[in-house]
Amino acid sequence: MGVFGYDKEFPIARQSLMSSRLRTCFNGVDIAVGTGFFIQTEDDEIFLVTNWHNVTGRDPNTLACISPRAAIPDSLVVECLVEKKDASKNRPLTMPVKLNLPLYRDEEMMEPRWKEHGVWKERVDVVLVPVTADQMTGMPEGCTFVFLERGDDKIQVEVGMDVAILGYPRGISVGIFEAHFPIWKRGAIASEPYHPIDDLPKFYIDSATREGMSGSPVFACASGPIRYEGSPYVAQSQGVVRRFLGVYSGRTGNDALGAQLGIVWKESVLAEILGFGIQGQSSVLLTSKTAGD
């Protein structure tokens, strides 16, 4: 296992350590690749954030199986980065770890472990998968996950603003020592970010994203003069300033080129799932919707 730290000559963006590559599996056989990231609550609970369609293997709009083999995942293999403070050098040391997260509590796949939105259920394509102590037994002693950091959450978010989507398009990653750093796909906010779409807490981005990026964290990126929410004044940034905006979950429509509009679920859905989320629905019990449903 390789170990590396932050180097002054060859720095690593902090956000690159937060995004993890996922492999959805059934009986140990890979089905698809996706993306996720970890959050920690005030009560020290740990969750992996990813998309509903990643854990169910189904299209949230039609409930049809995404895999041509109708495969439904029973677990996730998470290729993540963990870190440990190096007292001698006063810097964190980071190392790659593979984590196996079961998606069900039972072999029959009737009792999902993930939490989904308590009101919109699959219509909000975001879930929280709990990570318990027994699932972290393979982590090196004294290490913790690199949890999501919100950045400067007071930046005024505006249509047309640049964003970065940190994921694994078609499974592609870069890195050293088996560390899988994400690809930073650039995009722009394509719809008014404070206004819902289809009465749901989401907005569009204009970006040439690809499969494998579902579940990616999305950050607004600003530099130069920056406006802050609720303030008439403009501040001058020192370098690039970033703000976490939400969770990417794929593009609209089925045309690979099409309008190239990606869907981002707002950060607020994470708090809503934590606050009043419900146990997920077993993918085994779901059936495809017919026209008019």
Disulfide bonds with the S-S distance in Angstrom:
none
